[in-house]
Amino acid sequence: MRIQHSANARTLKEVSKRVEDILASIPEDYLQHVLETISVPRHYSTEKANNERIGRWIRHQFETFGFQSSFRGRFQNIVALPRTPLASSSLLAAAHYDTVPGSPGADDNGSGIAVLLACARALSAFQIFTSTIFIAFNREEDCLIGSQEFVADSLHEFETTLSEVHVLEMVGYCSHEAGSQHLPQGLPISLPDRGDFLGLIGNHRSATLVDATIKTAKTYLDGFPVLGLSVYLGLEKYFPHFQRSDHAPFWHAKIPALMWTDTAEFRNTHYHSAWDTPDTLDYAFMKQVAQLLLCRIVLHESNG
């Protein structure tokens, strides 16, 4: 394993005015609006009516932003595509919209959905989306069966190569207090003791993508701490924490994929509880997460 930190980032003034304008188009109030709208218990089976209602709302948001949006598969995964044919190489950004029973799921994983929608909204405003796919997975909380189904049954339908996959799994909780960040037992690395960074987890096939995303953070987001962990030699199978979200089926399919995370219960004390509510989240932190993802999308679009 190796671990990297972003540091000494350059300011936005050093990038083009166009990218600066795009990054500025992510408003905190829209992120908060999404969280306040979808933060109700929405487990696929236990709160089925809420799950279906929130799914329809998310799909409508993508449609509003000019994407062709549809439910795919048995589990109501939401796929949002450009209305023009996809480029030969595409970026896929995803998050899950279901929760565990009884939890409003603001951080887990309303925060990921809010970031996806904020990026889709920004792309719409600037008319930039020819090689970007958004997916809101369902049933992540049921052993990842929504994303497993997509990778097994639907992925082949897209006539494009996925050059990078970014899966957002809890990206809204931040604490600047000493001692607020903890470490999974037995993990042979060290972490800062303040839970104020974004974590990126990649395996050996996605190590280059970890490097590229860290470089993007350094270049475009001054002062946003991003920590990247690349797991080599198949060691992820010995650390279940590394495969707890919807990036794992992509790893198994040998597709470069990253999990973006605030580290879940190792920082957020409201994890999987009734107290995972919008008022506990840090919207300035979440805005920077959205800006970083938007940077990756814009860079990919410009290189396509």
URBELQUI-V688341 format. One record per backbone hydrogen bond with DSSP energy under -0.5 kcal/mol. CO is the residue of the C=O (numbers start at 0). NH is the residue of the N-H. Records with the same first field share a line. If there is no record, write none. Layout:
CO: NH  NH
//
This chain:
1: 229
3: 227
10: 13
11: 14
15: 19
16: 20
17: 21
18: 22
19: 23
20: 24
21: 24
22: 25
24: 26
26: 29  30
27: 31
28: 32
29: 33
30: 34
31: 35
32: 36
33: 37
34: 38
37: 39
42: 46
44: 47
46: 50
47: 51
48: 52
49: 53
50: 54
51: 55
52: 56
53: 57
54: 58
55: 59
56: 60
57: 61
58: 62
59: 63
60: 64
61: 66
62: 65
66: 68
67: 80
69: 78
71: 76
72: 75
76: 71  78
77: 79  135
78: 69  80
79: 133
80: 67
87: 160
89: 162  163
90: 132
91: 165
92: 134
93: 167
94: 136
99: 102
102: 41
104: 109
105: 110
106: 108
108: 112
109: 113
110: 114
111: 115
112: 116
113: 117
114: 118
115: 119
116: 120
117: 121
118: 122
119: 123
120: 124
121: 125
122: 126  127
123: 126
126: 128
129: 86
130: 90
132: 92
133: 79
134: 94  136
135: 77
136: 96  97
138: 141  144  145
139: 143
141: 144
143: 147
144: 148
145: 149
146: 150
147: 151
148: 152  153
149: 153  154
153: 156
154: 157
156: 158
157: 159
160: 89  162
163: 91
164: 166  257
165: 93  167
166: 168  259
167: 95
168: 261
169: 261
171: 281
176: 179
183: 186
186: 188
192: 178  179  180
193: 195
194: 174
197: 226
198: 260
199: 228
200: 258
201: 230
202: 205
203: 206
205: 209
206: 210
207: 211
208: 212
209: 213
210: 214
211: 215
212: 216
213: 217
214: 218
215: 219
216: 220
217: 9
219: 221
220: 223
222: 224
224: 197
225: 5
226: 199
227: 3
228: 201
229: 1  231
230: 203
231: 234
233: 236
234: 237
235: 238
238: 241
239: 242
240: 243
244: 247
246: 249  250
247: 251
248: 252
249: 254
250: 253
255: 164
256: 202
257: 166  259
258: 200
259: 168
260: 198
262: 265
263: 266  267
265: 181
266: 268
267: 270
269: 272
272: 275
274: 276
275: 105
276: 279
277: 280
280: 282
281: 285
282: 286
283: 287
284: 288
285: 289
286: 290
287: 291
288: 292
289: 293
290: 294
291: 295
292: 296
293: 297
294: 298
295: 299
296: 300
297: 301
298: 302
299: 303
300: 303
//
